[in-house]
Amino acid sequence: MATAWIRCYSSVKNFGAIQVCEEPGTDLANVTFSTTERSVVIPEGVKYVGISASADFHYKVGGSTVTAATTDLKVSSSNAPYFVGVSPGQYIAFIAAA
């Protein structure tokens, strides 16, 4: 079993050519997964999430029935945090990398 930690952000700051999510963020409930599992719903006001995980994973963002598959984008756990643009009401599904 692997664990994903998700931090939500509502704004970014520009530092020259670099955009950085502005802390403090708000943490969502952790997601424990091996087969496909999804996060709790992304709350109002959130535009970006930062994801860290204890193992490599594939993910997919979508509605309440979203599922992840090993054909979805693979992310290495060493690339943490991994940032994704999201919309309120969406979910993030995870599955362990094959």
N, C-alpha and C positions, 0 to 999 in steps of 0.2 A: 504494500500500500504506500502511496505517496501523498503528500500534502501540498496544496497550493494556498498561498497567502495572497490576498487581494487588497490593495489600498486604493481608495477612490479619491479623485481630485476634481475640483470644479474650475480651476484656472491654471494658466501657465504664465511664466515670466520670460521675457526675452533678454538674453545676455549676448548681445551682438547677434551672431548667426545661430546661436543655440537657444532652443526653447526648453525650459525646465518646468516640470510640474511644481506648483507652489505648495509647500508644506504649511500647516499640518494637513495631512490627508486623513481620511476616515477609513478604518479597516472594516471590511465585510467579514462575515463568518468564514473560517477556513473551510476548504473543500478537501476531503479525503477521497482518493480515487485509485482504482486500478482499471476497472471497466469504466464506461462513461458515467460521469456524475456532473451535475450542474450546480452553479452558485445560487445564492439567494438573489432576488431581483436587484438590479442596479437602481439605486434611489434617485429621486429628483435632484437636479442640479449637477449631477456627475457627468463629466465630459471625457475623462480619461481614467484608466486604471493602470496600476503598476502590479505586475504579477511576479512572484518568486515561488519556486517549488523545490521540493526535496529530491526530485528526479526529473528526467527529461519527460516532456509531455507533448501532446497534440491538443489543439483547442479550436473551438468554434463559438462565435457570438451569435445570438439569435433570440427568438421568442421563448415562451414558457415550455415548449416541447423540444428545444434544441438538444441535439446529441453530438458528441464528438466521435470521430473515427480516426483510425491510424492513417487515413489518406488526407486528413486536414493538416494545417500548418504545424510543423514540428518545431519545438522550442527547446533549446538546451538549458538545463537547470543552471549552468554556469553563466548564462546570459541574463543575470538578474540585476535589477528588476527589468522585466520586459513590459513596455508600455503599449497600450491599445486604446484607440478612441472608441467610446461607447455612447449609448443613449439611455436615458432613464427608461425603465421597463424591460430592458434586455437582461439576458442571463449569459453566463460564460460556462460552456461545457468543457470538461477535461477528460482525457484518457491517457493512460501510461503509454509512453513510446515503445514501439515494438523493437 
